[in-house]
Amino acid sequence: MTKRPNEKNERTKRDFLNYRKHAKQLSEKTLDREVAALERFDVWNGRKDFAKFHIDWAMGFRAHLEQAKTAHGKPLGKSTQRAIIATLREFVIWLSQQDGFRRRIRVADAEYFRLSLRDEAEARAAPERPAPSIKQAQRALATMPEENPRDLRDKAIFALLCLTGIRVGALITLKIKHVDLEDKSVTQNPREVATKRGKSIVTFFSKGFKEAEEVLGKWMAYLDEAALYSPDDPLFPATALEAEGTDGFKVSGFQRRNWTTTEPVRRLVNAAFKNAGLEAFGPHSFRHMLSRHVARNCNSVAELVATSQNLGHTDVLTTLRSYGHINRDDQRRLVTGEESDELIE
């Protein structure tokens, strides 16, 4: 049976999380993961007073994580173990500098919260993420209906993802003025668009998606000519619902505001791929799709760098490590200059 929370430990965890939030400026999503990591350690350790910390706790907890299972009964992934361990390491470093703890805990004690070199390498290895091919995205876009304004909006969302690979959090906060069809660009101003880490990003339309440009243009023309939206109105307004007697709610046009959650975008993207008879990829998969396509087909380093900037990456290595995975057949073709027998057949 799990012991009741230790009040002193709870106050200490709260102080640490306030430090991480306000001094380190971590996002709420990251803080949630750190809360879970601290709670996991605290429960495993029987709620013992943090002030009595000993390096045996760190070594024991590492062993515990190696044997731990997920909710589905599978072993914890190395990257998950690494994230949990990293939080505990930061926590112990912070503790070593706090009144009431510094006599007992040293900065060096935090070093015991580390994976083995082998496990660290495995945790850092970027897994191949599922992503559609350019042809699959084109097919899914072509099969999406345009029977009403809501269909057209959803198809325009899919089109913009094809063209830019924009992060879904930024997409739902775009205003009409941020898209320039003539310049084929999207200006992600962090003062108005929810960009990652508040970066200013200018993204241009990727080549090969002429039909996506047409869909986006048709939607923006509807907003301007039929809906009479202004440049400061949302590019993708939220769906409006109205009560329908005792039968619940029905769709009733749009609300002149942005969505407050990314879930509607995830649902419509999943549905678009499924309806085209394909795997249900998510919005983030477009970033993998575009970067992999360029990694396999670019003719210069400059083209790769331009794609990296287009995705909002500060360092081109981020693009290569996280998105630029080359499969076995492409690796063989690029290195040897020969097609594999399977491809030739």
N, C-alpha and C positions, 0 to 999 in steps of 0.2 A: 504493500500500500504506500502511495506517495506521501511523503511528509508535507505538512503545511508549510507555506512559504516562510522563510526567515525574514523578519521585518528589516533587520539591519542589512541583509543582502539585497533586499528589494530596494531600499533607499540607495544603496551603492550602485546598483544597476541603473536606477533612474538617473543618478548624477552622471554616470558614464555615458548614457544615451543622450542626455542633454549636451554633454561635451561634444559628442560625435555629430549631433545635429547642428549646433550653433557655432562651434569652433572649426569643425571639419566640413561643415556644410553638406552632409550626406542627405540623400533623398529619403523620402518616407519609405519607399520600397526597400532601399538598402537597410534602413533602420529596422524595418520589420524582420528582415533576415537576421540581423544582429540580435534582436530581442529573442528570436527563436533559438539561436546558438547559445546565448547566455543561459536561457531557461533549460536547455537540454543538458548543459554542463552542471547546472545547479541541482537538477533533479537526479542526475547520475551520481553526484557527489553527496547525496543525502542531505542537501541544504546546509552543509557545514559552513561555518563563518568564514567568509573570504579572507579575513584578517589572519587566519591560521594556514594560509596557503603553503603548500609544499610541492616541490617538483614531482613527487610521486603522483600527485593528482594529475599533472599534465601527462605523464607517461601512461597512467592508467586510463585516462580518457581517450588518448590516441588508440590504445588497444581496444577500447570499447567501440570506437567508431569503425574500426576494421571489421568488427563482428556485427555491427548494427544493420538493421534491415529497414527498407522503406515501408510505407503503408501497404504496398503490394507484395511484400515479402521478398523483394530483391535487395542485394547488398547495396549499401550507399555508394554512389559513384565517387571516384577519386576527386573530381572537381568539387563535389558537394562537401566531402571531407575537408578539402583544402580551404574552402570558404569558412567553414565552421571553426577550423583550427586558427585561421587568420584573425577571426574576431576575438578568440580567446587570447591570442598573442597580443593584440592591441589592448585588450582589457587589462592584462597583467602589467604591461608597460605603464598604462595609465595608473593602475593601483600603486605601483612602486613610487609614484610621485605625490601620493595623497597622504595627508595627515592621518595617523592611525594605522597606516599600512607600510610606510617606507622603511621602518625599522625591521620589519619581517620579510618584506618582498624586495628583491633586487631586479633591476632591468634585465640582467642576464637570465633570470628565471623564465622569462617569456620565450627564450630560445628553445625550451623543451616542448613548446607547442609548434612543432614542425613535422611535416611528413618526411619519410625517407626520400633520398634523392631520386630513387626509381619511381616512387609514388608521385612525387612532385612533378617529374617529367610527364608521367601519364596524365596527371590532372591538367597540365598546361596544354597538352596536345589537343588541338582544335578538332572536334568531331565533325564528320561530314553531315551538314544539315540538309534536310530535304528541301528541294527547290524545284520549281517547274522549269522546263526549257522555254526558250523564246517562242517556239511553235505552239507549245501547250498554252502559254499565256494568250497568244493570238487567237487560238481556237476558243478558249473560254470567253474572251472578250466578244468574239463574233457571235457566240450563242446566247449572249445576254439580251433580254428583250428591251424594247423601247416603246412600250404601249402607252405609258403615261409618264408624267413628270417624275414620279418616284423612281420608276425604272431607269429613266434617263440620268437622274442623279447617281444612282447606284452604279450604273455603267461608267459614268464619268469618274467616279472614285476609283474603279478598277483601272480605267484608262490612265489616270494620273500615276497610279502605282506602277503600271507598266513603263511609263515614260521616265519616272524619276527614282523609284525605290524609296520615296520619302518615308520617314518614320511615321507610324500611324498616329502617334501622339501629336506630331506637328500637323499632319494632314487634317485632323478634325478641328484644328484651331485656325486654319487658313481663312483669309478674307479674299474677296474677289480681286481686290487690287494687287494681291501678291502674285497673281499669275499674269504673265505677258505672253499672249499667243503669238504676237509678231516676233518677239525676241526669243520665243520658245524657252522661257525661263520661269522659275518660281523663286521669289525672294523670301527667304525665311528670316524675317526680322525678329530677333528674340524678345523684343519689347511687346510683340503682338502674337507671335507664334511660339508654341511650346517646343522649342528645340532642345536637344540633349545638352545639358550643362550650359544652357543659355548662349550657345554659339550662333554667330551670324553666318548663314549658309545661302549661297546662290546656286541653284540647281538648274541645269539645262536638260531639255528633252533628249532622251536617248534615240539614236537613229534606229530605223527598222520598225517603227510603230506609227505609220502614217494614219491608219484607221483609228488609233487611240487619240491622235491629235484632232481628228475630225469629230469624234465623240465628245471630247472635252470642249471643243469650239461650239458644238451644237448646244451643250448644256449651258455654257456661259451666255450664249445668245438668248436662250430661254429666260435666264435670270434677268437679263437686261431688258428684253423686249416684252416679254409676257408677264413676268413676276414683278417687274419694275424695281429690282434691287439696286442699291447704290454700291459703289466700289468698297465701302466700309462694311457691307453686309457679309455674312458668312458665305464662303464658297460652297460649302455642303451643309445646308441648314438641317436641323434635326426634324424628324418626322413628328407631325402633330397628331394627337389622338383626341377623340371626343367620345363621351359616354353614349351608348346606344341602348337605351331602355335598361332592361335588367339583364341584357346579354353581354355586358362588358363594354369594351371600347372598340372603335373602328378608326382606321387611318383617315385623317382629314387634312391633307395638304402638308404644309411645312410651318414650323415655328421659325421666326426670324432670329435664330440664335444657333450657336454651335452645339454639337453634342458635348456632353460632359464626361462621356466614357467612350472607350475605343471598341467596346463589345459589338455595337451594330456593324462596324466596318469588318470586324473579324467574321461575323456571321454571313454577311453578304459575299465576302471573298471566298469563304469556304463553300458556300452554295453555288457560286459561279463555276468553280472548278468541278464540283460534284455533278452539276447539271450538264457539263460538257463530257461527262464520263471519265473524269480524271481524279487523281488523289486530291483530297481537300487541303490544299496548301493554305497557309495563313498570310496576312499582309506583310510580315517581315521577310517572307521568302523571296519577295521581289528584289530585295537588296542582294541576296545570294545569287539570284538569277542573273542580274545585270553585271555583277562583279565577276562571276564565273565566265560569263560570255566574253567579257573583255579580256580576262586572263588567258583564255584559250585562243582568242582571235585577234588581239591587238597587234599592230605592226611596229609599235615603238614604246619606249618607256614613258614618253610624254603622254600617250593615250591612257596608260595605266594610272599615271599620276592624276590626270584630269578626271578619271572615273572616281578615284579616291576622294578628290575634292568635292565632286558632285554628290557623293554619299555623306559628306560632312565629316570625313576623317581628317584629323590633324596630321597623321603620319600614314604614308602609303603602306607601311608594314602592317598597320591595323587591317587594311583591306586584304592584304595577302594572307595574313594569319587567320583571320576570322571568316573570310568569304572566298578566298581564291583557291579553294581546293581543286586539284586536278585529279580526275579519276584515272584508273590504271591504263585504259586504252589511250587516253589523251596524253598521259605521261610518256607512254611508249612512242607514240607518233611524233611528239615534239622532240624527244631525245634522239631517236633513231632515224627519223625522217621516213619511216615506213608505216604503212597501215597494217593492223593486225589481220590475221586470216579471217577472223569472225566478221570484221568490218568489210573486208573485200567481198566475202560471200553475200 
